[in-house]
Each structure stands twice: as C-alpha cells, then as structure tokens.
C-alpha cells in the first residue's frame, strides 16, 4: 500500500469515527500538519512506526506484505525501456530477459545493458531479474550471478553493487 492510499483510508476512518484532524493528531502523536499531509497525499515520507501508530488509533489493520502488486508490473519491459532511453535501437524485453538469464550480451545491445546496470533504479533491475528467472524457469540466484558477470564484463561503474 502506498502512502497516499493510507492517507485516504485514514481520512475516511477518521470521519467515520467523528474525529477532527486535531483530535486524531493528538491521539496518534502526530502534528496536525503531518496528518493533513498524510490525508491529502502530499506527504512524501512517514516512518513505519508513525504510520502504525495512527492506524492503530483508528483500528485499521496494516495489509499483509505481499508481492502481488509487484508481479502485475512488467519488470522486463520497464528495464528494457530504461536501458533503451538513449539509443536508437530499442532493446526488447524478451532479449533483455534472455541476456539476464543466460549471461550473454547480444552484441548490438552491450551499451544498453551497461546503461541499465549503471543508471536504472535498483528496484527496476530487481524486477527484471525476478521476471527473467521466472520466464527462463531458473532460480533468481543464477540470474543474479549472471548480472554480476555482465557488470564485470561490461566494466560498469556500479559493478560492486551487482557483485
């Protein structure tokens, strides 16, 4: 669940309980400004303990942690798009998946893979690895070893990150 969803649930539940923002802020130990930001979806961050505090006051349960929402995302597609951002030839998600699963760099896409491993957000690479492993029916650990080999072979700047 993202913070803006939590904020909406907090607003709805607070209203159901007939609490003002000032009252809820006082009961949960938050400032009114923090609560306003949470409810309006403008708050960028709120620690886990503080979120749990306000949810507990309202009697709201934290949803169970799961990867269900993440699995709906297209990790290889996002990674391939990130890798292709500066290049005329686009790296296809299928080609990227095979490269990650095999550890072999298709020659025309060495620069793409270098860009991916040097510049892409880590969660995007993690999703791509997970999806590549699933598609190739191999353990993710094997794909991570390939990523480390690719980073070394391509001499990427973030090579130590993938080791």
Secondary structure, DSSP 8 states (H G I E B T S, - for coil): --HHHHHHHHHHHHHHTT--HHHHHHHHT--HHHHHHHHHT------HHHHHHHHHHHT-------SHHHHHS-HHHHHHHHHHTT-SS---HHHHHHHHHH----GGGHHHHHHHHHHS-HHHHHHHHHHHHHHHTS-HHHHHHHHHHHHHHTT-TTHHHH-
